[in-house]
Amino acid sequence: KAGVTQTPRYLIKTRGQQVTLSCSPISGHRSVSWYQQTPGQGLQFLFEYFSETQRNKGNFPGRFSGRQFSNSRSEMNVSTLELGDSALYLCASARDRGSNYGYTFGSGTRLTVV
Amino acid sequence: SQQGEEDPQALSIQEGENATMNCSYKTSINNLQWYRQNSGRGLVHLILIRSNEREKHSGRLRVTLDTSKKSSSLLITASRAADTASYFCATALMEYGNKLVFGAGTILRVKS
């Protein structure tokens, strides 16, 4: 079966712009989580969506937001981009809430803010 | 701040040798998971061990969990060049609805 698909793979944006990243989970998976990976901070949890509702949120400013659609696909949006938002953004899907079976990650979207 | 601390930060071994990576964490957990990442790509789930388990095997991987010491280890036996990657432990925290908190990772290099 198809894995977790993240689009686009690479993105270059200018400070102050906004960006939307997309994640299509594995078919049948209803939980989608987002993580940010940077060399300085490592992997940090952004938020988790399940049944179109945000269930959990990490310590990120309100410029970071997301949503989940009825087909479980998810998008995350970052507004007013800052240089420090340059990172690899990873999406992970799971069958249900909780991580008792592990998560399947996508290949990520590498965002560069210039 | 990150929940897990991994040790060593980097490890370089010869093909065929065993590699051991350690992870320590701070709070009570539901489970602990190990992931591999190749060259800044996505994470690949390797193995999950629940808080009531002490040891788990999967192929050449062996994971132990000591909840009294809040630590885990990942052993890769008979390593191969293809095992070269970054390895992360991630804890699913009870009080945070099972979100994953990752350690800083161990960079493993297997020389052929």
gemmi code that builds the backbone of each chain (N, CA, C; Angstrom):
import gemmi

chains = {
    "A": [
        ("LYS", (0.848, -1.183, 0.000), (0.000, 0.000, 0.000), (0.891, 1.242, 0.000)),
        ("ALA", (0.324, 2.355, -0.465), (1.098, 3.569, -0.560), (1.449, 4.053, 0.839)),
        ("GLY", (2.617, 4.729, 0.916), (3.046, 5.253, 2.198), (2.455, 6.615, 2.452)),
        ("VAL", (3.059, 7.331, 3.384), (2.626, 8.692, 3.702), (3.235, 9.629, 2.659)),
        ("THR", (2.406, 10.414, 2.043), (2.862, 11.302, 0.974), (2.839, 12.746, 1.424)),
        ("GLN", (3.994, 13.396, 1.322), (4.083, 14.805, 1.677), (4.445, 15.613, 0.447)),
        ("THR", (3.747, 16.713, 0.270), (4.043, 17.609, -0.843), (4.037, 19.047, -0.363)),
        ("PRO", (4.892, 19.902, -0.969), (5.948, 19.532, -1.907), (7.158, 18.947, -1.169)),
        ("ARG", (8.136, 18.450, -1.858), (9.336, 17.930, -1.212), (10.277, 19.053, -0.788)),
        ("TYR", (10.355, 20.070, -1.605), (11.225, 21.210, -1.313), (10.459, 22.513, -1.562)),
        ("LEU", (10.801, 23.508, -0.770), (10.109, 24.783, -0.866), (11.054, 25.889, -0.430)),
        ("ILE", (11.102, 26.954, -1.204), (11.878, 28.131, -0.812), (10.921, 29.312, -0.730)),
        ("LYS", (10.911, 29.958, 0.425), (10.008, 31.086, 0.632), (10.797, 32.260, 1.200)),
        ("THR", (10.206, 33.416, 1.094), (10.823, 34.648, 1.601), (10.219, 34.990, 2.954)),
        ("ARG", (11.015, 35.581, 3.803), (10.528, 36.043, 5.117), (9.243, 36.842, 4.964)),
        ("GLY", (8.294, 36.572, 5.836), (7.039, 37.294, 5.815), (5.939, 36.607, 5.014)),
        ("GLN", (6.346, 35.705, 4.138), (5.334, 34.976, 3.359), (4.691, 33.899, 4.219)),
        ("GLN", (3.698, 33.250, 3.637), (3.105, 32.110, 4.318), (3.251, 30.872, 3.433)),
        ("VAL", (3.115, 29.710, 4.056), (3.309, 28.476, 3.315), (2.311, 27.425, 3.811)),
        ("THR", (1.894, 26.557, 2.909), (1.009, 25.442, 3.262), (1.650, 24.148, 2.804)),
        ("LEU", (1.754, 23.214, 3.733), (2.315, 21.905, 3.439), (1.206, 20.869, 3.519)),
        ("SER", (1.324, 19.839, 2.701), (0.266, 18.843, 2.640), (0.769, 17.462, 3.013)),
        ("CYS", (-0.109, 16.668, 3.613), (0.231, 15.307, 4.020), (-0.954, 14.387, 3.754)),
        ("SER", (-0.713, 13.319, 3.004), (-1.744, 12.306, 2.792), (-1.318, 11.055, 3.542)),
        ("PRO", (-2.065, 10.651, 4.558), (-1.655, 9.498, 5.362), (-1.915, 8.193, 4.621)),
        ("ILE", (-1.452, 7.122, 5.205), (-1.729, 5.793, 4.677), (-3.235, 5.569, 4.718)),
        ("SER", (-3.749, 4.933, 3.693), (-5.183, 4.670, 3.630), (-5.644, 3.918, 4.880)),
        ("GLY", (-6.686, 4.443, 5.515), (-7.186, 3.805, 6.730), (-6.621, 4.391, 8.002)),
        ("HIS", (-5.552, 5.153, 7.887), (-4.982, 5.809, 9.070), (-5.742, 7.093, 9.331)),
        ("ARG", (-6.144, 7.269, 10.572), (-6.960, 8.437, 10.904), (-6.214, 9.492, 11.712)),
        ("SER", (-5.056, 9.126, 12.248), (-4.277, 10.076, 13.053), (-3.123, 10.614, 12.224)),
        ("VAL", (-2.968, 11.915, 12.227), (-1.860, 12.572, 11.536), (-1.172, 13.525, 12.506)),
        ("SER", (0.135, 13.373, 12.615), (0.924, 14.268, 13.472), (1.974, 14.962, 12.631)),
        ("TRP", (2.370, 16.134, 13.076), (3.392, 16.908, 12.380), (4.563, 17.174, 13.319)),
        ("TYR", (5.773, 17.103, 12.758), (6.995, 17.358, 13.507), (7.892, 18.289, 12.702)),
        ("GLN", (8.633, 19.099, 13.438), (9.640, 19.968, 12.823), (11.020, 19.443, 13.208)),
        ("GLN", (11.919, 19.346, 12.244), (13.283, 18.903, 12.541), (14.286, 19.958, 12.110)),
        ("THR", (15.082, 20.425, 13.043), (16.150, 21.377, 12.758), (17.435, 20.868, 13.398)),
        ("PRO", (18.599, 21.298, 12.873), (19.868, 20.859, 13.477), (19.997, 21.288, 14.935)),
        ("GLY", (19.457, 22.437, 15.276), (19.626, 22.951, 16.632), (18.658, 22.374, 17.640)),
        ("GLN", (17.405, 22.211, 17.262), (16.363, 21.767, 18.191), (15.967, 20.313, 18.026)),
        ("GLY", (16.460, 19.684, 16.975), (16.097, 18.288, 16.756), (14.666, 18.136, 16.284)),
        ("LEU", (14.052, 17.019, 16.656), (12.679, 16.721, 16.253), (11.714, 17.219, 17.321)),
        ("GLN", (10.814, 18.099, 16.923), (9.861, 18.660, 17.873), (8.440, 18.485, 17.367)),
        ("PHE", (7.566, 18.108, 18.282), (6.165, 17.871, 17.977), (5.439, 19.192, 17.739)),
        ("LEU", (4.693, 19.235, 16.637), (3.897, 20.425, 16.321), (2.445, 20.245, 16.739)),
        ("PHE", (1.774, 19.271, 16.144), (0.389, 18.970, 16.519), (-0.040, 17.623, 15.968)),
        ("GLU", (-1.174, 17.158, 16.529), (-1.773, 15.895, 16.123), (-3.234, 16.144, 15.778)),
        ("TYR", (-3.672, 15.517, 14.684), (-5.068, 15.598, 14.285), (-5.671, 14.207, 14.221)),
        ("PHE", (-6.909, 14.132, 14.629), (-7.652, 12.869, 14.567), (-9.111, 13.223, 14.362)),
        ("SER", (-9.733, 12.578, 13.389), (-11.138, 12.864, 13.074), (-11.397, 14.359, 12.931)),
        ("GLU", (-10.517, 14.987, 12.168), (-10.658, 16.405, 11.793), (-10.521, 17.364, 12.976)),
        ("THR", (-10.069, 16.881, 14.115), (-9.932, 17.729, 15.307), (-8.490, 17.714, 15.790)),
        ("GLN", (-8.007, 18.874, 16.179), (-6.672, 18.916, 16.776), (-6.745, 18.352, 18.181)),
        ("ARG", (-5.947, 17.313, 18.445), (-6.022, 16.611, 19.731), (-4.872, 16.994, 20.652)),
        ("ASN", (-3.814, 17.515, 20.069), (-2.618, 17.763, 20.859), (-1.809, 18.834, 20.149)),
        ("LYS", (-1.143, 19.677, 20.906), (-0.379, 20.748, 20.283), (0.935, 20.928, 21.013)),
        ("GLY", (1.992, 21.175, 20.269), (3.305, 21.418, 20.851), (3.497, 22.891, 21.162)),
        ("ASN", (4.693, 23.219, 21.611), (4.999, 24.595, 22.018), (5.498, 25.429, 20.857)),
        ("PHE", (4.631, 25.714, 19.954), (4.958, 26.553, 18.807), (4.011, 27.756, 18.791)),
        ("PRO", (4.492, 28.874, 18.228), (3.628, 30.063, 18.194), (2.406, 29.853, 17.313)),
        ("GLY", (1.457, 30.745, 17.462), (0.207, 30.647, 16.727), (0.346, 30.764, 15.222)),
        ("ARG", (1.531, 31.165, 14.772), (1.765, 31.233, 13.317), (1.702, 29.848, 12.676)),
        ("PHE", (1.879, 28.842, 13.497), (1.803, 27.459, 13.026), (0.392, 26.941, 13.271)),
        ("SER", (-0.239, 26.508, 12.221), (-1.601, 25.977, 12.357), (-1.776, 24.804, 11.416)),
        ("GLY", (-2.837, 24.093, 11.598), (-3.084, 22.956, 10.729), (-4.557, 22.628, 10.672)),
        ("ARG", (-4.852, 21.637, 9.864), (-6.221, 21.132, 9.818), (-6.203, 19.740, 9.208)),
        ("GLN", (-7.296, 19.052, 9.404), (-7.437, 17.725, 8.818), (-8.795, 17.639, 8.140)),
        ("PHE", (-8.812, 17.015, 6.997), (-10.035, 16.904, 6.211), (-10.718, 15.567, 6.488)),
        ("SER", (-11.911, 15.423, 5.961), (-12.695, 14.216, 6.238), (-12.037, 12.959, 5.678)),
        ("ASN", (-11.172, 13.107, 4.680), (-10.469, 11.923, 4.134), (-9.131, 11.687, 4.853)),
        ("SER", (-8.956, 12.357, 5.986), (-7.766, 12.259, 6.852), (-6.538, 12.995, 6.329)),
        ("ARG", (-6.598, 13.500, 5.123), (-5.478, 14.317, 4.643), (-5.335, 15.540, 5.534)),
        ("SER", (-4.085, 15.972, 5.705), (-3.855, 17.104, 6.607), (-2.990, 18.157, 5.921)),
        ("GLU", (-3.179, 19.364, 6.333), (-2.338, 20.468, 5.885), (-1.841, 21.212, 7.112)),
        ("MET", (-0.634, 21.740, 6.993), (-0.173, 22.659, 8.019), (0.225, 23.974, 7.341)),
        ("ASN", (-0.012, 25.042, 8.036), (0.235, 26.364, 7.500), (1.160, 27.130, 8.453)),
        ("VAL", (2.103, 27.823, 7.868), (2.947, 28.708, 8.666), (2.823, 30.103, 8.063)),
        ("SER", (2.398, 31.047, 8.858), (2.245, 32.411, 8.357), (3.419, 33.262, 8.820)),
        ("THR", (3.587, 34.377, 8.174), (4.648, 35.333, 8.510), (5.972, 34.615, 8.772)),
        ("LEU", (6.466, 33.947, 7.765), (7.649, 33.109, 7.898), (8.855, 33.872, 8.427)),
        ("GLU", (9.605, 33.192, 9.273), (10.857, 33.715, 9.811), (11.994, 32.801, 9.368)),
        ("LEU", (13.206, 33.346, 9.394), (14.367, 32.544, 8.974), (14.456, 31.250, 9.789)),
        ("GLY", (14.112, 31.335, 11.068), (14.194, 30.179, 11.947), (13.180, 29.091, 11.650)),
        ("ASP", (12.260, 29.349, 10.750), (11.280, 28.322, 10.378), (11.850, 27.362, 9.339)),
        ("SER", (13.036, 27.660, 8.849), (13.698, 26.753, 7.908), (13.927, 25.424, 8.599)),
        ("ALA", (13.410, 24.370, 8.022), (13.460, 23.063, 8.693), (12.932, 21.991, 7.762)),
        ("LEU", (13.076, 20.753, 8.217), (12.421, 19.619, 7.570), (11.131, 19.379, 8.340)),
        ("TYR", (10.004, 19.424, 7.664), (8.713, 19.202, 8.308), (8.244, 17.801, 7.951)),
        ("LEU", (8.016, 17.013, 8.989), (7.662, 15.612, 8.822), (6.242, 15.360, 9.282)),
        ("CYS", (5.556, 14.555, 8.519), (4.193, 14.153, 8.842), (4.231, 12.665, 9.180)),
        ("ALA", (3.449, 12.273, 10.161), (3.397, 10.876, 10.564), (1.951, 10.435, 10.704)),
        ("SER", (1.652, 9.252, 10.240), (0.283, 8.767, 10.380), (0.238, 7.476, 11.193)),
        ("ALA", (-0.916, 7.248, 11.807), (-1.143, 6.044, 12.595), (-2.607, 5.644, 12.449)),
        ("ARG", (-2.874, 4.369, 12.699), (-4.246, 3.895, 12.522), (-5.215, 4.634, 13.439)),
        ("ASP", (-4.823, 4.739, 14.697), (-5.697, 5.376, 15.680), (-4.887, 6.321, 16.535)),
        ("ARG", (-5.565, 6.975, 17.456), (-4.862, 7.846, 18.392), (-3.922, 7.016, 19.235)),
        ("GLY", (-2.892, 7.641, 19.674), (-1.915, 6.913, 20.455), (-0.923, 6.271, 19.518)),
        ("SER", (0.155, 5.809, 20.036), (1.236, 5.323, 19.187), (1.621, 3.892, 19.560)),
        ("ASN", (0.617, 3.065, 19.889), (0.934, 1.717, 20.343), (1.470, 0.813, 19.251)),
        ("TYR", (1.385, 1.257, 18.009), (1.918, 0.445, 16.914), (2.971, 1.200, 16.128)),
        ("GLY", (3.392, 2.344, 16.632), (4.386, 3.116, 15.915), (3.758, 3.952, 14.820)),
        ("TYR", (4.494, 4.906, 14.360), (4.025, 5.814, 13.329), (4.748, 5.548, 12.012)),
        ("THR", (4.073, 5.848, 10.919), (4.695, 5.814, 9.600), (4.913, 7.253, 9.162)),
        ("PHE", (6.149, 7.577, 8.878), (6.492, 8.942, 8.507), (6.594, 9.100, 6.990)),
        ("GLY", (6.296, 10.312, 6.547), (6.543, 10.673, 5.163), (7.994, 11.088, 4.992)),
        ("SER", (8.379, 11.401, 3.758), (9.769, 11.789, 3.460), (10.065, 13.235, 3.838)),
        ("GLY", (9.013, 13.983, 4.157), (9.206, 15.339, 4.641), (9.165, 16.400, 3.561)),
        ("THR", (8.939, 17.613, 4.011), (9.043, 18.798, 3.168), (10.167, 19.648, 3.729)),
        ("ARG", (11.153, 19.923, 2.896), (12.252, 20.775, 3.359), (11.945, 22.213, 2.986)),
        ("LEU", (11.718, 23.016, 3.995), (11.390, 24.433, 3.806), (12.612, 25.279, 4.089)),
        ("THR", (12.935, 26.140, 3.149), (14.014, 27.103, 3.324), (13.415, 28.497, 3.257)),
        ("VAL", (13.664, 29.291, 4.275), (13.170, 30.670, 4.321), (14.362, 31.606, 4.118)),
        ("VAL", (14.263, 32.460, 3.110), (15.389, 33.350, 2.798), (14.986, 34.808, 2.991)),
    ],
    "B": [
        ("SER", (12.049, 21.206, 25.667), (13.295, 20.444, 25.728), (12.987, 18.987, 25.439)),
        ("GLN", (13.990, 18.276, 24.998), (13.774, 16.903, 24.604), (13.715, 16.009, 25.824)),
        ("GLN", (12.884, 15.001, 25.738), (12.719, 14.049, 26.820), (13.892, 13.103, 26.895)),
        ("GLY", (14.356, 12.658, 25.709), (15.367, 11.615, 25.718), (16.756, 12.153, 25.449)),
        ("GLU", (17.701, 11.490, 26.057), (19.095, 11.794, 25.789), (19.718, 10.517, 25.246)),
        ("GLU", (20.423, 10.636, 24.132), (21.006, 9.444, 23.544), (22.510, 9.455, 23.648)),
        ("ASP", (23.025, 8.269, 23.722), (24.451, 8.090, 23.937), (24.900, 6.841, 23.180)),
        ("PRO", (25.953, 6.893, 22.380), (26.764, 8.083, 22.120), (26.106, 8.989, 21.083)),
        ("GLN", (26.652, 10.160, 20.868), (26.141, 11.045, 19.828), (26.515, 10.520, 18.457)),
        ("ALA", (27.683, 9.877, 18.384), (28.135, 9.311, 17.113), (28.894, 8.034, 17.389)),
        ("LEU", (28.796, 7.102, 16.440), (29.411, 5.792, 16.592), (29.910, 5.330, 15.235)),
        ("SER", (31.161, 4.903, 15.188), (31.737, 4.431, 13.937), (32.280, 3.024, 14.157)),
        ("ILE", (31.801, 2.067, 13.380), (32.212, 0.682, 13.565), (32.488, 0.034, 12.213)),
        ("GLN", (33.101, -1.152, 12.242), (33.347, -1.912, 11.042), (32.161, -2.817, 10.742)),
        ("GLU", (31.948, -3.075, 9.482), (30.909, -4.003, 9.068), (31.084, -5.337, 9.798)),
        ("GLY", (29.992, -5.891, 10.261), (30.056, -7.165, 10.972), (30.065, -7.011, 12.483)),
        ("GLU", (30.464, -5.846, 12.954), (30.471, -5.596, 14.402), (29.060, -5.265, 14.884)),
        ("ASN", (28.906, -5.316, 16.207), (27.632, -4.933, 16.812), (27.652, -3.458, 17.198)),
        ("ALA", (26.491, -2.827, 17.132), (26.370, -1.420, 17.519), (25.345, -1.309, 18.634)),
        ("THR", (25.706, -0.606, 19.678), (24.790, -0.399, 20.797), (24.579, 1.093, 21.017)),
        ("MET", (23.312, 1.475, 21.072), (22.950, 2.853, 21.341), (22.050, 2.901, 22.568)),
        ("ASN", (22.226, 3.919, 23.376), (21.474, 4.024, 24.615), (20.612, 5.278, 24.624)),
        ("CYS", (19.517, 5.186, 25.361), (18.574, 6.293, 25.445), (18.085, 6.399, 26.875)),
        ("SER", (18.097, 7.606, 27.418), (17.534, 7.816, 28.746), (16.407, 8.829, 28.650)),
        ("TYR", (15.425, 8.696, 29.535), (14.291, 9.612, 29.505), (13.936, 10.016, 30.918)),
        ("LYS", (12.984, 10.953, 31.043), (12.786, 11.560, 32.351), (11.465, 11.231, 33.023)),
        ("THR", (10.403, 11.035, 32.261), (9.093, 10.865, 32.886), (8.498, 9.503, 32.554)),
        ("SER", (7.377, 9.190, 33.174), (6.713, 7.911, 32.904), (6.242, 7.847, 31.460)),
        ("ILE", (6.332, 6.684, 30.893), (6.011, 6.529, 29.477), (4.999, 5.410, 29.253)),
        ("ASN", (4.311, 5.466, 28.120), (3.471, 4.360, 27.681), (4.297, 3.347, 26.900)),
        ("ASN", (5.139, 3.852, 26.048), (6.033, 2.988, 25.284), (7.221, 3.794, 24.800)),
        ("LEU", (8.209, 3.082, 24.294), (9.405, 3.716, 23.747), (9.624, 3.126, 22.366)),
        ("GLN", (9.952, 3.988, 21.418), (10.107, 3.534, 20.039), (11.470, 3.955, 19.504)),
        ("TRP", (11.978, 3.167, 18.582), (13.226, 3.502, 17.904), (12.935, 3.707, 16.423)),
        ("TYR", (13.552, 4.758, 15.884), (13.405, 5.106, 14.475), (14.781, 5.282, 13.846)),
        ("ARG", (14.835, 5.056, 12.546), (16.053, 5.293, 11.767), (15.763, 6.384, 10.734)),
        ("GLN", (16.773, 7.215, 10.486), (16.639, 8.252, 9.473), (17.887, 8.262, 8.616)),
        ("ASN", (17.691, 8.155, 7.328), (18.796, 8.207, 6.377), (18.884, 9.597, 5.775)),
        ("SER", (20.045, 10.218, 5.917), (20.369, 11.477, 5.217), (19.244, 12.496, 5.189)),
        ("GLY", (18.657, 12.834, 6.343), (17.639, 13.871, 6.404), (16.345, 13.534, 5.704)),
        ("ARG", (16.109, 12.269, 5.463), (14.831, 11.847, 4.886), (13.843, 11.561, 6.006)),
        ("GLY", (12.752, 10.870, 5.656), (11.757, 10.547, 6.673), (12.263, 9.507, 7.648)),
        ("LEU", (11.555, 9.371, 8.743), (11.901, 8.401, 9.770), (11.264, 7.058, 9.461)),
        ("VAL", (12.006, 6.010, 9.752), (11.491, 4.658, 9.562), (11.340, 4.008, 10.935)),
        ("HIS", (10.143, 3.544, 11.238), (9.893, 2.897, 12.517), (10.596, 1.552, 12.571)),
        ("LEU", (11.382, 1.336, 13.618), (12.130, 0.084, 13.752), (11.448, -0.881, 14.719)),
        ("ILE", (11.170, -0.389, 15.910), (10.665, -1.290, 16.940), (10.012, -0.465, 18.045)),
        ("LEU", (8.997, -1.039, 18.664), (8.298, -0.391, 19.775), (8.313, -1.343, 20.960)),
        ("ILE", (8.618, -0.823, 22.123), (8.593, -1.647, 23.330), (7.686, -0.957, 24.345)),
        ("ARG", (6.750, -1.701, 24.895), (5.796, -1.137, 25.832), (6.404, -1.052, 27.227)),
        ("SER", (5.806, -0.247, 28.061), (6.389, -0.002, 29.379), (6.412, -1.246, 30.260)),
        ("ASN", (5.577, -2.231, 29.941), (5.564, -3.468, 30.745), (6.425, -4.573, 30.125)),
        ("GLU", (7.151, -4.252, 29.079), (8.063, -5.210, 28.444), (9.502, -4.864, 28.807)),
        ("ARG", (10.349, -5.861, 28.818), (11.752, -5.633, 29.177), (12.695, -5.816, 28.009)),
        ("GLU", (12.300, -6.649, 27.052), (13.179, -6.920, 25.920), (12.322, -7.283, 24.711)),
        ("LYS", (12.816, -6.873, 23.543), (12.102, -7.194, 22.318), (13.105, -7.377, 21.187)),
        ("HIS", (12.790, -8.311, 20.283), (13.685, -8.584, 19.170), (12.940, -8.386, 17.854)),
        ("SER", (13.686, -7.942, 16.855), (13.156, -7.879, 15.506), (14.323, -8.027, 14.551)),
        ("GLY", (14.465, -9.218, 13.952), (15.586, -9.454, 13.050), (16.911, -9.259, 13.759)),
        ("ARG", (17.743, -8.370, 13.266), (19.049, -8.103, 13.891), (18.969, -7.051, 15.004)),
        ("LEU", (17.781, -6.626, 15.332), (17.603, -5.598, 16.355), (17.165, -6.221, 17.673)),
        ("ARG", (17.754, -5.691, 18.751), (17.332, -6.097, 20.083), (17.200, -4.823, 20.924)),
        ("VAL", (16.052, -4.671, 21.531), (15.799, -3.487, 22.350), (15.509, -3.931, 23.770)),
        ("THR", (16.091, -3.228, 24.715), (15.779, -3.467, 26.127), (15.218, -2.190, 26.731)),
        ("LEU", (14.431, -2.366, 27.757), (13.831, -1.234, 28.456), (13.934, -1.476, 29.950)),
        ("ASP", (14.472, -0.514, 30.663), (14.561, -0.569, 32.121), (13.819, 0.650, 32.664)),
        ("THR", (12.564, 0.452, 33.065), (11.758, 1.589, 33.512), (12.228, 2.117, 34.864)),
        ("SER", (12.889, 1.286, 35.653), (13.387, 1.772, 36.952), (14.535, 2.752, 36.750)),
        ("LYS", (15.313, 2.541, 35.700), (16.419, 3.450, 35.393), (16.040, 4.449, 34.307)),
        ("LYS", (14.821, 4.320, 33.784), (14.356, 5.182, 32.701), (15.369, 5.184, 31.556)),
        ("SER", (15.668, 4.002, 31.085), (16.639, 3.897, 30.005), (16.295, 2.745, 29.080)),
        ("SER", (16.802, 2.845, 27.858), (16.599, 1.814, 26.850), (17.875, 1.689, 26.036)),
        ("SER", (18.072, 0.519, 25.446), (19.210, 0.362, 24.547), (18.754, -0.342, 23.283)),
        ("LEU", (19.400, 0.013, 22.192), (19.157, -0.621, 20.893), (20.458, -1.281, 20.463)),
        ("LEU", (20.397, -2.570, 20.213), (21.549, -3.320, 19.736), (21.284, -3.750, 18.307)),
        ("ILE", (22.207, -3.416, 17.416), (22.156, -3.904, 16.038), (23.293, -4.905, 15.900)),
        ("THR", (22.971, -6.142, 15.622), (24.003, -7.158, 15.493), (24.454, -7.292, 14.041)),
        ("ALA", (25.689, -7.740, 13.876), (26.257, -7.996, 12.539), (25.950, -6.850, 11.592)),
        ("SER", (26.398, -5.666, 11.951), (26.029, -4.462, 11.207), (26.502, -4.511, 9.752)),
        ("ARG", (25.780, -3.775, 8.915), (26.065, -3.690, 7.491), (26.237, -2.221, 7.116)),
        ("ALA", (26.868, -1.968, 5.998), (27.051, -0.584, 5.548), (25.698, 0.125, 5.402)),
        ("ALA", (24.685, -0.637, 5.020), (23.343, -0.056, 4.828), (22.704, 0.390, 6.141)),
        ("ASP", (23.283, -0.010, 7.278), (22.768, 0.433, 8.579), (23.222, 1.852, 8.911)),
        ("THR", (24.132, 2.403, 8.108), (24.599, 3.770, 8.330), (23.416, 4.727, 8.272)),
        ("ALA", (23.179, 5.428, 9.374), (21.990, 6.295, 9.487), (22.028, 6.968, 10.855)),
        ("SER", (21.043, 7.810, 11.098), (20.815, 8.357, 12.437), (19.707, 7.551, 13.090)),
        ("TYR", (19.887, 7.276, 14.367), (18.904, 6.477, 15.097), (18.351, 7.317, 16.253)),
        ("PHE", (17.033, 7.324, 16.363), (16.372, 8.135, 17.375), (15.504, 7.255, 18.265)),
        ("CYS", (15.557, 7.543, 19.562), (14.547, 6.958, 20.423), (13.455, 7.996, 20.623)),
        ("ALA", (12.249, 7.529, 20.815), (11.113, 8.429, 21.015), (10.230, 7.829, 22.085)),
        ("THR", (9.858, 8.666, 23.034), (8.993, 8.193, 24.104), (7.587, 8.732, 23.909)),
        ("ALA", (6.621, 7.868, 24.182), (5.210, 8.271, 24.149), (4.813, 8.539, 25.590)),
        ("LEU", (4.520, 9.792, 25.869), (4.316, 10.216, 27.251), (2.881, 10.060, 27.689)),
        ("MET", (2.692, 9.502, 28.858), (1.352, 9.252, 29.369), (0.534, 10.519, 29.472)),
        ("GLU", (1.135, 11.562, 30.016), (0.332, 12.752, 30.297), (0.108, 13.643, 29.090)),
        ("TYR", (0.701, 13.277, 27.946), (0.540, 14.121, 26.771), (-0.147, 13.380, 25.622)),
        ("GLY", (-0.998, 12.448, 25.967), (-1.799, 11.782, 24.945), (-0.976, 11.026, 23.930)),
        ("ASN", (0.134, 10.492, 24.353), (0.958, 9.636, 23.489), (1.693, 10.362, 22.387)),
        ("LYS", (1.837, 11.676, 22.463), (2.680, 12.321, 21.456), (4.107, 11.828, 21.661)),
        ("LEU", (4.853, 11.795, 20.584), (6.232, 11.315, 20.650), (7.188, 12.448, 20.976)),
        ("VAL", (8.093, 12.175, 21.914), (9.156, 13.117, 22.227), (10.467, 12.431, 21.879)),
        ("PHE", (11.218, 13.049, 20.991), (12.414, 12.422, 20.452), (13.671, 12.831, 21.190)),
        ("GLY", (14.625, 11.912, 21.214), (15.963, 12.232, 21.661), (16.734, 12.888, 20.528)),
        ("ALA", (17.969, 13.269, 20.827), (18.798, 13.978, 19.854), (19.373, 13.061, 18.788)),
        ("GLY", (19.374, 11.775, 19.047), (19.814, 10.823, 18.040), (21.265, 10.414, 18.137)),
        ("THR", (21.547, 9.244, 17.601), (22.915, 8.740, 17.475), (23.202, 8.554, 16.006)),
        ("ILE", (24.329, 9.123, 15.553), (24.734, 8.951, 14.157), (25.624, 7.722, 14.081)),
        ("LEU", (25.175, 6.726, 13.347), (25.933, 5.480, 13.206), (26.556, 5.417, 11.826)),
        ("ARG", (27.845, 5.145, 11.795), (28.540, 4.945, 10.529), (29.140, 3.558, 10.538)),
        ("VAL", (28.772, 2.754, 9.553), (29.305, 1.407, 9.434), (30.231, 1.378, 8.233)),
        ("LYS", (31.492, 1.104, 8.498), (32.504, 1.124, 7.446), (32.668, -0.254, 6.843)),
        ("SER", (32.717, -0.299, 5.521), (32.873, -1.595, 4.845), (34.331, -1.856, 4.503)),
    ],
}
model = gemmi.Model(1)
for chain_id, residues in chains.items():
    chain = gemmi.Chain(chain_id)
    for i, (resn, *xyz) in enumerate(residues, 1):
        res = gemmi.Residue()
        res.name, res.seqid = resn, gemmi.SeqId(i, " ")
        for name, pos in zip(("N", "CA", "C"), xyz):
            atom = gemmi.Atom()
            atom.name, atom.element = name, gemmi.Element(name[0])
            atom.pos, atom.b_iso = gemmi.Position(*pos), 0.0
            res.add_atom(atom)
        chain.add_residue(res)
    model.add_chain(chain)
structure = gemmi.Structure()
structure.add_model(model)
structure.setup_entities()
